[in-house]
Amino acid sequence: MEPSKPSIQSLVSEIKKEIFSNDNLHAFVSPSAYDTAWLAMIPADPSKQNCPMFKNCLNWILENQKEEGFWGETNEDGLPTIDTLPATLACMVALKTWNVGQENIRRGLIFVHSKVEILLKINDQNLPRWFFIVFPAMIVLAQAAGLELDFPQGSEEVIIDIFLNRQQILKMEELVDESRYCDLPLLAYLESLPITCNVHQQEIVKHLSNDGSLFQSPSATAFAFMATGNIQCIRYLESLVQSCPNGGVPAKYPVDEELIKLCMVDRVQRLGLTEHFKEEIEKILAKIYRDQKKQKVKPRKTNVLSPIKLYKDSLSFRLFRMQGYEVNPWSFCWFLNHAEILKHMEENYEQFITVMYSVYTASDLSFPGEYELEEARKFAKRMLEESIKRNRDHNFVLSKGFQNMVKYELNLPWIARLDHLDHRMCIEEYKVTITCGISYLLSCLDNKKLMQLAMENYEFQQLIFRNELEELKRWSMKWGLSNMGFGREKTTYIYFAVAASVSLRPIDSIVRLIVAKAGIIVTVADDFYDMEGSLSELEVLTDAVKRWNSEGLQGHSETIFNVLDDFVNDITSKCHTKERSEIEEKIRDIWRETFASWMVEKTWSHSGYIPSVDEYLQTGMISISAHTLTLPASCLLNPGIPNEKLKPAEYENITKLLMAITRLLNDTQGYQREKADGKMNLVLLLLNENPEADIDESITYVEEIVRLKWKEFLKHVLMDGFDDLPKPCKNLHLSCLKSFQMFFNSSNLFDSNTALVDDIKKAIYVPIDRMPKPFLKPPPSPVPAKKDNFTKSSASLDGALRNQGNKSMTKRQSNFGKISIKRPEKVHIPISSNFCFI
């Protein structure tokens, strides 16, 4: 069934109501099964312990067990993550505490027994610090609660190793170690620490935050309350529960509301849905920007590194800069000033992978002179490349989807990518989570309606694109442009570049077709001047265009002029202005100077004349024809380009930069073809003027100019006050340049007949894959799950438990209620891909 406009509009209305009109941002944070279980364990009356203080939390556990028997989260493929092991044990302990949910417990035990081996083996080389701390404690306390655990023999060695790692961590670290840059201190895992840690009540109370929490962790605060009875703790927990009426609480509270909103905006934009939520996005960013400007800037501590903070700072920078706000790169490049922080990040790069992903993408938007962004980009790139290498060589687990996202960014820079294909990538990898130590899932970002809208919107655009491409092919065939008998037939390539650049809304069909038709005419006419027309024919054609009269033309020259004349008439007929005749003449002038530049280059080639660099660029900036594609089409935008900006002498700097950069891009990749055609090229010209240099040095020199000019161009596009052009016109300039960059980024894709075939299929023809993902398969030789198997652990595992203080933990449990484990959302490390969606 093809997507329809009414269906899309209906989904947009529902999402605006559910997501953008909901002031309770806590509702967007997915519940943490582990932390909810901890609150469910708190007795209403500690002296009696006959009912839970927060019954809604207990009910949530009963009602939210997954079909496969676990509690917790799944990865991008719908498979249970490593956190499901402690989360499931925690929920079973909570149920056992109040003697309810026997069937839930039975199913949970089956899951743990059947899946513990494969989950541990999959993650064996990459188990994070939090898991070493909490999983052993959960095993001990689950057994103390009377849960009969019998782990498969294949998992015993890994479990014993986990216990030993825990022992080493407890031995080496202080309860609160300020020298650790981003790890939560041991005290943040209070509920998982053995009695041998000797945590006194005074130590707990000393580290309570002003809101009454222990490191903003519901689970740690729940245990702190049971241990101390502190009134601040219970007030924090009551506030938490009141904000979560459904019973499920997040892994961190309070939530960072600004970060949630920023993630919402980022998600919507990455999915290609900006046009549907433009007002909402502008409102959110405007408010956050105002609020952040009002906040007093406090000196940053050099011994504190927060992945959450760095992620938020870099995300804010990128979103604000794309929206045209004044932002300082040091707002997120602050980490570059601290050698100790840089060293820590490099030594623990696996904890910062997704933060570096955010830093890297933010550095795409660099303006002239912002050297800190260049340094941040180099640093982030090095860490991302190391993570990919480590993942390949050492079984360091990056999800396949996140690997794809990282490789996509590293292999093809943002300036060379087309937005439409970026949107498809995000839709296809929509389950990829960019975690940055954000200790909670954002349910609104994994909203089924949002994903349905993204898919329908993308495929609706594909439908429009297919229809427009067919119309364009008919037009090309009608005028004989597709079978001229010479040159390059690039109708599909050109339309693909125009449509997939997506600075235009789907409804801007006229503008897309105008740009594409201009591109086809330019390609045919340019090839006619380069390879087909005689010097006399070209002189006659150039003169005819100058006079705008076809008299004396014949053959290909007449065809080219006639289609050009009809094309210009078509543009002006669509202009809703009284100055139509004036616009028509100015558009003709643009084409006149373009044809004249081709004639100049033909004369140079024919006579063997070698121009100076300045002389070449003055002509080459025109002959590349980027402005010829962009300016006439800008007349049909709303708001459109001012009439005076169509005059060659009045071109804005942004237009001149577009003309210069596209010429340089073409010359870095097209010099071989142009050399064979006898044409001059800047790379060849520089080589001619510098005989001591080689071709690679000449190319590098031009590429460096392109890099610097790109920064200048981007500033003109994104910021106000540099050019007197409306935003839609600037965006069309950006789309045009990104298309050229795509064609000539690392090779000459425009002249290849096959290089872009797959991308064209994805952009226009192939629908989004909707295939469901399979559930986790059992190990190759699974141990059958039997009721009588859940008796006791093996002797070796019992020994490990005894060495970890089993008796002390059991005793502690009787004093403070049931003890459970933490799940990863509360932890600032490791940065995997399970908690904050793109």
FIBA-554853 format. One record per residue (C-alpha): y, z, x. Coordinates in pm, whole numbers, padded with zeros to 5 digits, always signed. Each point is the difference from the previous one (the first is absolute). Example, Ala and Ser with C-alpha at 12.3 -4.5 7.8 and 13.67 -1.06 7.14 Angstrom:
BEGIN
-00450+00780+01230
+00344-00066+00137
This chain:
BEGIN
+00000+00000+00000
+00332-00109+00147
+00274+00263+00028
+00278-00028-00254
+00364+00097-00005
-00036+00228-00307
-00285+00189+00168
+00209+00048+00314
+00302+00116-00199
-00216+00248-00191
-00137+00148+00323
+00350+00022+00146
+00119+00197-00303
-00294+00239+00020
+00045+00060+00372
+00373+00061-00037
-00081+00266-00257
-00291+00159+00186
+00132-00009+00356
+00371-00065+00019
+00102+00204-00306
-00208+00305+00090
+00214+00276+00151
-00301+00221+00077
-00092-00137+00341
-00275+00259+00036
-00186-00204-00260
-00019-00282+00255
-00186+00211+00253
-00376-00023-00031
-00177+00336-00033
-00186+00141+00296
-00347+00110-00106
-00022+00236+00295
+00329+00180-00061
-00062+00009-00374
-00332+00172+00069
+00177+00264+00203
+00236+00086-00282
-00296+00004-00238
-00163+00273+00213
+00287+00249-00043
-00102+00275-00246
+00239+00101-00276
-00078+00363+00080
-00116+00059+00360
-00162+00329-00099
-00220-00158-00267
-00037-00362+00113
-00129-00105-00341
+00222-00303-00068
+00223-00239+00195
+00376+00046+00016
+00053-00376-00035
-00253-00118-00253
+00150-00349-00017
-00096-00050+00363
-00359+00091-00075
-00003-00235-00300
+00136-00279+00219
-00296+00041+00235
-00243-00017-00291
+00164-00315-00134
+00068-00194+00320
-00328-00029+00184
-00067-00358+00102
-00293-00181-00154
-00180+00006+00335
+00021+00381+00008
+00285+00064+00243
+00355+00127-00019
+00268-00145+00226
+00137-00339+00091
-00137-00345+00067
+00107-00257+00256
+00128-00352-00059
-00353-00119-00077
-00057+00270-00260
-00231+00196+00231
+00019+00380+00042
+00199+00113+00302
-00095+00275+00242
+00215+00246-00196
-00240-00019-00294
-00247+00223+00185
+00222+00312+00026
+00172-00080-00331
-00331-00022-00184
-00125+00324+00154
+00328+00170-00091
-00025-00108-00362
-00360+00117-00023
+00098+00339+00143
+00273+00030-00263
-00244-00082-00279
-00260+00239+00140
+00264+00275+00017
+00042-00003-00378
-00358-00098-00081
+00090-00326-00174
-00079-00369+00051
-00364+00029+00101
-00052-00373-00058
+00310-00081+00206
-00136+00215+00282
-00339-00170-00017
+00160-00345+00028
+00228+00119+00279
-00294+00131+00201
-00182-00329-00040
+00306-00185+00129
+00043+00228+00300
-00369-00016+00085
-00030-00377-00034
+00332-00104+00153
+00080+00259+00268
-00202-00182+00266
+00159-00341-00045
+00352+00139-00042
-00027+00205+00317
-00158-00282+00199
+00262-00251-00112
+00274+00234+00118
-00188+00169+00286
+00226-00130+00278
+00319+00058-00197
-00030+00332-00175
+00347+00154-00014
+00109+00346+00103
+00039+00125-00357
-00362-00093-00073
-00128+00196+00298
+00190+00304-00129
-00082-00007-00369
-00338-00164-00048
-00201+00270+00183
+00183+00271-00196
-00082-00175-00325
-00369-00021+00086
-00007+00372+00079
+00179+00099-00318
-00194-00238-00222
-00319+00168+00115
+00159+00342-00046
+00084-00100-00357
-00368-00072-00062
+00006-00378+00028
-00328-00121+00147
+00079-00257+00266
-00270-00198+00173
+00144-00264+00228
-00213-00296+00114
-00143+00035+00348
+00200-00303+00113
+00326+00184-00061
-00082+00331+00170
+00104-00105+00350
+00339-00121-00122
+00056+00316-00205
-00085+00224+00294
+00244-00197+00214
+00268+00051-00266
-00057+00375+00013
+00030-00003+00379
+00324-00197-00017
+00135+00251-00247
-00088+00284+00234
+00184-00175+00283
+00313-00052-00213
+00007+00363-00109
-00043+00109+00359
+00272-00221+00147
+00276+00018-00261
+00235+00273-00113
+00046+00071-00370
+00346-00155+00024
+00039-00215+00309
+00350-00148+00026
-00104-00221+00290
-00201-00220-00236
+00225-00285-00106
-00138-00111-00333
-00317+00193-00078
+00019+00267-00262
-00067+00339+00163
-00327+00181-00051
+00172+00236-00241
+00052-00294-00236
-00381+00008-00043
-00002+00370-00082
-00275-00032-00258
-00229-00163+00258
+00048+00244+00287
-00280+00248+00078
+00060+00374+00000
-00020-00008+00379
+00345-00162+00007
+00142+00340-00101
+00277-00132-00223
+00204+00298-00116
+00191+00013-00327
+00324+00040+00192
-00069-00326+00183
-00055-00180-00330
+00314+00137-00164
+00203-00074+00312
-00075-00371-00026
+00056-00041-00373
+00269-00257-00081
+00300+00082-00216
-00184-00148-00297
-00288+00245+00051
-00245-00253+00136
-00199-00002+00319
+00091-00335+00156
+00046-00147-00350
-00377-00003-00042
-00132+00107-00343
-00342+00089+00142
+00132+00207+00291
+00251+00169-00230
-00273+00077-00254
-00199+00176+00269
+00314+00172+00131
+00059+00141-00348
-00357+00125-00031
+00029+00157+00344
+00341+00163-00041
+00091+00004-00369
+00346-00116+00108
+00229-00056-00298
+00167-00301+00167
-00336-00173+00027
-00081+00040-00368
+00344-00128-00099
-00060-00308+00212
-00342-00054-00158
+00132+00049-00352
+00278-00251+00064
-00259-00241+00135
-00225+00031-00304
+00293-00036-00241
+00093-00331+00160
-00361-00122-00038
-00087+00059-00367
-00323-00201+00024
-00146+00258+00237
-00039-00210+00313
+00236+00104+00279
+00109-00206+00304
-00095+00080+00357
+00361+00071+00086
+00274+00157-00208
+00286-00045-00053
-00012-00375+00040
+00263-00206+00178
+00155-00174-00299
+00206-00237+00212
-00306-00113+00189
-00190-00062-00322
+00284-00217-00131
+00026-00189+00327
-00374-00066-00005
+00028-00122-00359
+00273-00246+00095
-00192-00115+00306
-00316-00051-00202
+00173-00202-00272
+00176-00220+00255
-00313-00063+00205
-00186-00106-00313
+00265-00264-00073
+00135+00171-00312
+00362+00056+00105
+00140-00240-00260
-00149+00207-00284
+00137+00334+00119
+00321-00100+00175
+00224+00246-00185
-00243+00288+00046
-00032-00071+00373
+00375-00021+00050
+00054+00325-00190
-00264+00190+00199
+00121-00118+00339
+00366+00058-00086
-00068+00361-00100
-00214+00079+00304
+00256-00160+00229
+00281+00206-00152
-00202+00319+00021
-00095-00059+00362
+00359-00074+00095
+00106+00333-00153
-00256+00197+00195
+00127+00161+00315
-00159-00138+00313
-00180+00281+00182
-00097-00010+00368
-00357-00109+00039
-00239+00234+00180
-00157-00172+00295
-00327+00189-00031
-00069-00095-00360
-00146-00334-00102
-00065-00067-00367
-00189-00319-00082
+00122+00036-00358
+00361+00011+00115
-00036-00298+00231
-00177-00199-00269
+00267+00081-00257
+00283-00072+00242
-00136-00341+00098
-00084-00092-00359
+00349+00102-00114
+00159-00207+00275
-00193-00314-00095
+00061+00029-00374
+00369+00085+00039
+00066-00277+00253
-00170-00261-00216
+00223+00115-00285
+00314-00039+00212
+00081+00366+00066
+00158+00118+00324
-00275+00182+00191
-00029+00110+00360
-00323-00081+00188
+00013+00344+00160
-00081+00137-00345
-00363-00067+00091
+00010-00090+00370
+00076+00361+00090
-00347+00046+00145
+00086-00236+00287
+00229+00262+00154
-00277+00253+00059
-00242-00071+00282
-00236+00280-00105
-00024-00137-00352
-00067-00352+00127
-00272+00131+00230
-00159+00196-00284
+00003-00304-00227
-00159-00220+00264
-00270+00255+00075
-00071+00050-00370
+00076-00350-00124
-00272+00010-00263
+00207+00259-00187
+00302-00230-00014
-00144-00339-00084
+00150-00037-00344
+00327+00159+00109
+00021-00261+00276
-00078-00268-00256
+00305+00114-00195
+00214+00015+00316
-00113-00348+00100
+00084-00156-00337
+00338+00175-00003
+00080-00152+00339
-00025-00347-00156
+00355+00051-00127
+00180+00020+00331
+00368-00090+00039
+00178-00096+00324
+00035+00282+00249
-00257+00228-00163
-00205+00048+00314
-00158+00316-00136
-00177-00213-00261
-00139-00221+00273
-00134+00305+00183
-00147+00143-00319
-00165-00333-00073
-00154-00023+00347
-00131+00355-00023
-00142-00048-00350
-00157-00333+00091
-00172+00150+00304
-00148+00281-00209
-00112-00234-00278
-00166-00234+00248
-00174+00296+00161
-00128+00115-00338
-00149-00342-00072
-00162-00011+00344
-00134+00354-00037
-00134-00083-00343
-00189-00296+00144
-00125+00161+00321
-00061+00362-00094
-00080+00005-00369
+00334+00164-00074
+00012-00035-00376
+00283-00202-00143
-00074-00128-00346
-00059-00372-00015
+00295-00042-00231
+00237+00188+00226
-00127-00192+00301
+00084-00317-00189
+00350+00127-00074
+00064+00095+00363
-00136-00326+00139
+00201-00193-00257
+00321+00169+00119
-00077-00037+00370
-00119-00360-00011
+00278-00144-00215
+00348+00153+00003
+00186+00062-00324
+00254-00271+00081
-00282-00258+00003
-00174+00114-00317
+00053-00123-00353
+00056+00273-00258
-00242-00143-00257
-00292+00025+00243
+00113+00348+00104
-00025+00103-00364
-00350-00140-00024
-00105+00190+00311
+00126+00324-00152
-00172-00067-00332
-00330-00080+00169
+00023+00312+00214
+00151+00215-00276
-00245+00282+00067
+00119+00030+00359
+00172+00331+00046
+00280+00036+00248
-00028+00370+00069
+00254+00166+00218
-00102+00358-00037
+00120-00020-00358
-00219+00263-00150
-00049-00148-00340
-00103-00315-00174
+00255-00175-00217
-00183-00099-00317
+00286-00223-00116
-00056-00223+00302
-00362-00056-00094
+00095-00052-00363
-00238-00244-00168
+00277-00150-00210
+00212-00053+00310
-00285-00183+00172
-00073-00200-00313
+00365-00101-00016
-00002-00097+00368
-00304-00224-00046
+00126-00159-00321
+00345-00049+00148
-00144-00167+00311
-00227-00229-00196
+00278-00082-00246
+00210-00108+00298
-00293-00209+00122
-00013-00171-00339
+00371-00080+00023
-00040-00121+00357
-00289-00230-00088
+00198-00159-00280
+00307-00042+00218
-00203-00151+00284
-00153-00255-00236
+00348-00087-00126
+00118-00038+00357
-00291-00226+00087
+00077-00220-00301
+00363-00020+00108
-00098-00093+00355
-00241-00262-00127
+00257-00141-00242
+00247-00066+00281
-00265-00121+00242
+00064+00280+00249
-00365+00103+00024
-00114-00347+00110
+00278-00133+00219
-00255-00115+00258
+00151+00199+00286
+00077+00356+00101
-00124+00329-00141
-00103+00056-00362
+00088+00367-00045
+00058+00047-00372
-00248+00287-00034
+00100+00166+00329
+00367-00004-00092
-00052+00130-00351
-00230+00274+00128
+00266+00122+00244
+00267-00002-00269
-00207+00169-00271
-00169+00260+00219
+00324+00117+00159
+00081+00168-00334
+00366+00079+00029
+00004-00169-00338
-00129+00130-00328
-00280-00192-00171
+00252-00117-00259
+00212-00170+00270
-00211-00312-00024
+00296-00235+00029
+00114+00151+00330
-00349-00012+00151
-00041-00365-00094
+00345-00089+00133
-00076+00157+00339
-00345-00162+00012
+00133-00345-00093
+00269+00031+00264
-00269+00089+00253
-00205-00306-00090
+00301-00232+00023
+00096+00151+00336
-00353-00043+00137
-00028-00363-00111
+00350-00096+00113
-00032+00182+00333
-00330-00174+00072
+00159-00333-00097
+00272+00056+00258
-00248+00121+00262
-00282-00250-00024
+00042-00279-00254
+00351-00135-00041
+00159-00239+00246
+00337+00089+00145
+00173-00256-00221
-00181+00120-00314
+00098+00357+00072
+00363-00093+00062
+00010-00174-00339
-00165+00297-00174
+00234+00250+00167
+00300-00207-00106
-00135-00027-00357
-00032+00377-00023
+00349+00038+00143
+00134-00237-00270
-00253+00135-00251
-00080-00353-00105
-00335-00175+00025
+00146-00347+00044
-00174-00182+00283
-00304+00226+00008
-00358-00111-00039
-00354+00123+00050
-00041+00359+00117
+00374+00042+00050
+00067-00084-00363
-00275+00234-00119
+00138+00289+00204
+00356-00051-00121
-00097-00043-00365
-00208+00318-00010
+00279+00186+00179
+00263-00123-00244
-00214+00095-00300
-00074+00338+00158
+00367+00088+00051
+00082-00114-00354
-00279+00224-00129
+00141+00304+00180
+00354-00050-00125
-00118-00062-00356
-00157+00346+00002
+00315+00175+00127
+00167+00192-00281
+00354-00044+00121
+00309-00207-00070
+00014-00088+00370
-00315-00209-00018
+00155-00311+00156
+00143+00204+00287
-00337+00161+00065
-00168-00341-00006
+00230-00133+00269
-00051+00304+00221
-00377-00029-00028
+00031-00365+00096
+00202+00107+00304
-00283+00230+00109
-00242-00292-00016
+00248-00230+00173
+00026+00228+00303
-00378+00039+00004
-00065-00376+00006
+00277-00043+00256
-00167+00257+00229
-00330-00186-00022
+00183-00318+00095
+00159+00169+00302
-00339+00124+00121
-00150-00345-00053
+00280-00154+00206
-00059+00253+00279
-00370-00077+00000
+00055-00375-00007
+00255-00001+00281
-00164+00269+00214
+00313+00212-00015
-00049+00365+00095
+00251+00225-00179
+00127+00333+00124
-00149+00313-00150
+00309+00061-00213
+00011-00360-00116
-00368+00006-00084
+00024+00322-00200
+00303-00115-00198
-00203-00294-00124
-00339+00170-00006
+00116+00286-00222
+00085-00262-00262
-00299-00230+00049
-00250+00283-00054
+00132-00005-00360
-00054+00367-00091
+00346+00015-00160
-00076-00327-00179
-00287+00176-00178
+00182+00326-00067
+00362-00066-00093
-00040-00253-00285
-00271+00214-00161
+00230+00302+00025
+00227-00165-00257
-00266+00071-00263
-00046+00368+00079
+00164+00274-00203
+00244+00082+00141
+00020-00325+00191
+00168-00098+00322
+00381-00039-00010
+00094-00369-00001
+00205+00021+00318
-00304+00127+00193
-00163-00342-00043
+00254-00162+00232
-00131-00042+00357
+00318+00148+00145
-00034+00305-00225
-00363+00093+00065
-00049+00376+00018
-00140+00157+00317
-00327+00070-00178
-00039-00374-00064
+00088-00087+00360
-00255+00253+00125
-00262-00150-00230
+00074-00346+00140
-00014+00120+00361
-00317+00207-00025
-00199-00264-00187
+00094-00256+00264
-00113+00230+00280
-00325+00085-00180
-00080-00367-00045
+00076-00072+00364
-00230+00271+00138
-00303-00142-00180
+00091-00365-00059
+00100-00105+00349
-00328-00179+00073
+00021-00222-00309
+00369-00068+00054
-00058-00081+00366
-00261-00254-00106
+00245-00144-00254
+00268-00031+00266
+00224+00261-00163
+00202+00267+00174
-00092+00365-00048
+00172+00318+00122
-00310+00115+00191
-00013-00335+00181
+00376-00008+00048
+00003+00343+00164
-00287-00108+00220
+00198-00309+00100
+00305+00210+00091
-00212+00257+00186
-00256-00198+00203
-00116+00314+00182
-00128+00144-00331
-00326-00085-00175
-00066-00069-00367
-00114+00355-00076
+00320+00145+00141
+00206-00239-00209
-00190+00095-00314
+00035+00372+00077
+00374-00043+00045
+00037-00168-00339
-00226+00256-00168
+00220+00282+00129
+00304-00170-00154
-00190-00029-00328
-00089+00369+00011
+00361+00105+00048
+00135-00243-00260
-00260+00121-00251
+00141+00352+00025
+00350-00129-00059
-00116-00213-00290
-00183+00291-00160
+00313+00213+00011
+00191-00274-00181
-00273-00022-00265
-00044+00369-00071
+00348+00144+00044
+00318-00065-00195
+00331-00088+00161
-00118-00264+00246
-00015-00307-00224
+00162-00102-00324
-00326-00096-00167
-00175+00159-00300
-00324+00186+00067
-00225-00268-00158
+00146-00260+00238
-00060+00226+00299
-00357+00058-00111
-00055-00374-00029
+00122-00035+00359
-00252+00268+00103
-00285-00171-00183
+00083-00331+00163
+00004+00153+00348
-00325+00192-00056
-00163-00328-00107
+00115-00170+00320
-00119+00300+00202
-00337-00024-00172
-00030-00369+00087
+00108+00043+00363
-00085+00360+00091
-00272-00056+00258
-00089-00365-00050
+00115-00301-00199
-00176+00065-00330
+00219-00249-00186
-00156-00295+00180
-00355+00130-00045
-00198-00136-00292
-00234+00300-00026
+00165+00313+00141
+00150+00115-00330
-00271-00109-00241
-00144+00349-00049
+00341+00157-00050
+00093-00268-00252
-00318+00070-00195
+00072+00373-00005
+00361-00051-00102
-00053-00255-00276
-00362-00043-00103
-00243+00285+00076
+00018+00296-00244
-00011+00364+00108
-00349+00139+00063
-00086+00257-00268
-00353+00080+00115
-00088+00373-00031
-00106+00191+00310
-00350+00154+00035
-00073+00370+00016
-00109+00154+00328
-00354-00101+00089
-00242+00270+00113
-00122+00030+00360
-00284-00234+00105
-00260+00274-00044
+00134+00238-00263
-00156+00337-00065
-00105+00020-00367
+00208+00245-00202
-00220+00264-00162
+00093+00324-00168
-00239+00201+00215
+00156-00153+00313
+00312+00214-00042
-00146+00314+00154
+00132+00081+00343
+00135-00169+00308
-00211-00075+00306
-00037+00261+00273
+00230-00185+00240
+00274-00024-00259
-00047+00367-00091
+00055+00081+00364
+00324-00190+00007
+00114+00180-00314
-00077+00339+00151
+00192-00089+00314
+00302-00083-00215
+00019+00343-00159
-00191-00048-00324
-00012+00372-00083
+00368+00049+00062
+00090-00293-00222
-00227+00125-00278
+00156+00343+00019
+00345-00151-00009
-00093-00195-00309
-00089+00316-00186
+00343+00140+00077
+00213-00300-00089
-00204-00212-00238
-00175-00326+00078
+00098-00175+00320
+00021-00379+00012
+00114-00283+00225
+00302-00213+00037
+00009-00365-00079
+00195-00245+00214
+00303-00043-00221
+00144+00328+00121
-00038-00096+00361
+00256-00193+00200
-00281-00157+00202
-00190-00218+00039
+00187-00303-00122
-00271-00193-00173
+00038-00219-00303
-00076+00214-00295
+00306+00173-00131
+00321-00196-00048
-00024-00350-00131
+00204-00285+00114
